[in-house]
């Protein structure tokens, strides 16, 4: 794959499912991907000149297609396990847990606190977030654009180079 005259990566091999099994980045780093018979990844390793940059192994429930462990041997996050409920929703991974309401709304996440849904006409709309620090958070839509205003095409040819949609949380500290 190229961007202009620069090589981003080169495909070295694929498996019988068409999945990339080895590719080389433009900087010479080589990534090897190994998959099980069902096409789920079992390992991803990236190295260059004998130095390993990525070495992650995965374990999947082949019947349900759910990730049940990930082991990052280089990045420092180590071995993580994932547990799901009978509806295949993530309930727990490591020190993080998630609870759901009967409607399927997330009612608690370790990293987000308690989420409340008090708008009866919009039952899936988060109306409040209660953190352990007793701050309330209100979701606000954020859209940002990055424009390329000068460059090889000249300053008069503006084009969007990055578009980001997301949600930011604004603190609303109770009085």
Protein Blocks (a to p, Z undefined) as FASTA:
>chain_A
ZZhjbcfbdcfbdcfkopafbdcdfkopacdddddfkopafbdcddeehiafbdcddddd
fknopafbdcdfknonmpadddddfkopafbgcjbccdddfkopafbdfklopaddfbfk
lmmbcfbdcdfkopacdddddddddddfbdjkojklgcdfbdcddddddddddZZ
